[in-house]
Amino acid sequence: MVGTPKSTLLLGGCCIAAIAAVGSIFELSSGEPELGGLVTGIILSLSIPLAILLFYLAIQDAKANQ
């Protein structure tokens, strides 16, 4: 299956958000996050729903363009 440019960008954004979430988890579990606990927690709390939303939108776009 070939994706559209829109779904490709959405999946790329999803990957970046997922990487940010995993990095934030590692930073918080290390004890002393470089950006501080509050900023890292905000990044984590925003990146998880964003990754889910972007993944969902990419799937919907791919289904619409089959």
C-alpha positions as a printed Julia matrix, in Angstrom:
66×3 Matrix{Float64}:
   0.0    0.0    0.0
   1.31   3.41  -0.96
   0.6    6.31   1.37
  -0.34   9.81   0.44
   1.92  12.75   1.32
  -0.59  13.76   4.01
  -0.61  10.34   5.68
   3.18  10.18   5.43
   3.53  13.52   7.23
   1.0   12.45   9.86
   2.9    9.21  10.5
   6.17  11.14  10.7
   4.66  13.46  13.28
   3.34  10.45  15.16
   6.84   8.95  15.28
   8.35  12.2   16.55
   5.67  12.51  19.24
   6.21   8.87  20.29
   9.97   9.4   20.51
   9.37  12.49  22.65
   7.12  10.48  24.95
   9.65   7.67  25.37
  12.47  10.16  25.92
  10.41  11.97  28.55
   9.73   8.71  30.37
  13.44   7.92  30.45
  14.28  11.44  31.6
  11.73  11.31  34.41
  12.88   7.86  35.52
  16.52   8.97  35.62
  15.89  11.16  38.64
  17.03  14.54  37.35
  15.56  15.53  33.97
  17.65  18.03  32.0
  14.67  20.33  31.37
  13.24  19.88  34.85
  10.43  17.68  36.04
   7.62  20.09  35.2
   8.65  20.75  31.59
   9.4   17.07  30.96
   6.02  16.11  32.44
   4.27  18.61  30.2
   6.07  17.24  27.15
   5.05  13.72  28.16
   1.43  14.63  28.81
   1.15  16.4   25.44
   3.09  13.94  23.3
   1.11  10.8   24.14
  -2.32  12.11  23.04
  -0.69  13.84  20.06
   0.9   10.58  18.91
  -2.41   8.75  19.22
  -4.29  11.49  17.37
  -1.77  11.7   14.53
  -1.76   7.91  14.13
  -5.56   7.85  14.0
  -5.65  10.67  11.43
  -3.04   8.91   9.28
  -5.11   5.72   9.29
  -8.27   7.64   8.38
  -6.48   9.41   5.52
  -5.07   6.13   4.19
  -8.52   4.51   4.32
 -10.1    7.45   2.5
  -7.52   7.25  -0.3
  -7.62   3.51  -1.0
